[in-house]
Amino acid sequence: MRDSTSGPPATDNSAVEIVDVAQAGATRPHHDPVARAVWLAAVHPSMRASGGTVTTPVKEPAVGRNYYRVGVRLRDGVAVGLLFNAAASLVAAAEPQDHHSVTLTFVDVPAGDPFSEAELRVAKAAELIQPLSDNDLRFLTEDERRDVAYHHQDRLGDLLFNWFD
């Protein structure tokens, strides 16, 4: 729950910086049934608000993917993947990718208000494509920092929505 000092939930029109979401554990596959249920409950109102529809079942975090993913099709026919990093309570969106590609093409989350109202952070594409800095790594464990160095992560989004093995 938000308290009165944390301000109102963010809407699509107000940018929420995803500062300090790279906490220890945020790069690892994290299963959280409660957070998953909250995120998924917001997916459907988001799709109703954007005139879209859910097109795929939820894919769970696993070795090689640290986030939940569900496919949606927007009113204009554009396919998008809605992503959720449960460890960071962070929602993002990306274009569908080839199974051999490891780099996501981030897009803005369509109709993000239901996620914000559920007290999840909504990442803008512009935030996710920012170059990764040493400051972004300061709260990660030593093992996580080694993974980042090994996989040559360049963008903040590649750290938070990754394919580490």
Secondary structure, DSSP 8 states (H G I E B T S, - for coil): ---TTS-S---TTS----TT---TTTTS----HHHHHHHHHHHHHHHHHHT-EE-S--B--BTTB-SEEEEEE-TTS-EEEEEEETTTTEEEEE----TT-----EE--TT-HHHHHTT-EE--HHHHTSB--HHHHTTS-HHHHHHHHHHT--BHHHHHS----
